[in-house]
Each structure stands twice: as structure tokens, then as C-alpha cells.
Amino acid sequence: MQQALFGGGCFWCVEAVFLSLKGVTQVKSGYAGGHVENPSYEQVCQGDTQHAEVILIDYDDSQIKYSQLLDVFFATHDPTTLNRQGNDIGTQYRSVIYFANDEQKQIAQAYIDELKQDGVAVVTELSGWPTFYPAEDYHQNYFEKNPEQGFCNFAIPPKLAKLRQKFNALLKEQG
């Protein structure tokens, strides 16, 4: 088992995308990259802690590679907007990749460099692995538990449709 740690806007949206992938065994929403220990959702939303909303992904690298996780990460959020995803504005919504080791760092940096060479103005932060603080229980598997929630219902189905179009082979079987 391997782990990846990404922030790409509201963790509810990012979590729902990665939970649909083959080889992903668990996704946990949380906070990382700030200066407050054990921050609460309310503290992070105020923007004073400098934490990003992130997801911690446990994955089986015999089924899905880190580079494929990056493919999905970059395809399902806007890596060109600083501290913003759609209507969500603030440092907690920044695009960020936290790397666990030199291999992840090199793969992510090469991916970012390639996007920039293609003319994409990537602002995604690339940083070493910070302390991860799990979000409150009600945030975990949020879309699965709250499929009718307005924001999620507006934002997540288009991300999943895009995922099905571009990466159908990576998706878990729909039961």
C-alpha cells in the first residue's frame, strides 16, 4: 500500500473522485500544511490556520500508479487558479501536492513541468509531506452520505462524468 496527499479545492469533491478509482482502498478528508495543531473545520474555513483541505489516499500501486493519480488530480480541478476552485475562495482551497518521498516529488515535478511546457499556467504547490489531521467524521465520505446536498450535487457529477470520459479504465465497477 502507498499513500498520496492532494488538495484540489473542497475535499468533499476531491474525495468523491478518488473513491471511484480502482486500486484506491481508502480516502480520508482532512487538513494539512498549516500551523495549528488539530484544526477544526471552522478554523480552517476562516483561513487563519494556513491549512489546505486535502485528501489522504491509500492505494495499491499494483493496480494504480502515482502518475495515474496525478492524471486524475490535474483533470478534475483547475490547477491554474491560486487559492480558488470555482466559488470556493481561500488558501484552504489551494491546489497542492504533498509528496511522501523523492520518487513522488520527481514524478509530480515532471508532471507540473510538462504542463507548463504545454503553456498551462500551473500554480499547484509541491511540498514535502506535512502532518495530516483528519477532518471531522461528518466530512468523511460526504457525497456518498449526502448525495442531494446542493453544492456537491452541482460540483461532483460533472467531475465524475469527466472522469468516466477520460479515465474509464481506472474506474471501479459500478455495482
ABEGO torsion letter per residue (X at the ends): XBBBBBBAEBAAAAAAAAAABBGBABBBBBBBGBABBGBBAAAAAAGAAGBBBBBBBBBBAAABBAAAAAAAAAAABBAABBGBBEABBEAAABBBBBBABAAAAAAAAAAAAAAAAAGBBBABBBBBBBBBBBBBAAABGAAAABAABAAAAAAAAAAAAAAAAAAAAABBBBX
